[in-house]
């Protein structure tokens, strides 16, 4: 079952990468951007939990698949932190 989840996660990750390249090469579209972000999040959550008997290949693939999700999450955390520290009534 873990191999299927890894395959599915890599497939969704690959589709999301294609959507990003499509945004860059052809033209910008908000729907493609949203679908790629959702795809990266799905790839992150589809990845199976870490086990002790995994090989180094799984660890490398995990780092590659989770990097876009972690970058997007860090961006939104920092963005919300900026709005949280303002002295206005608007708070996220």
Secondary structure, DSSP 8 states (H G I E B T S, - for coil): -HHHHHHHHHHHHHHHHHHHHHHHHT---HHHHHHHHHHHHHHHHHS----TT--HHHHHHHHHHHHHHHHHHHHHHHHHHHHHTSSSS---
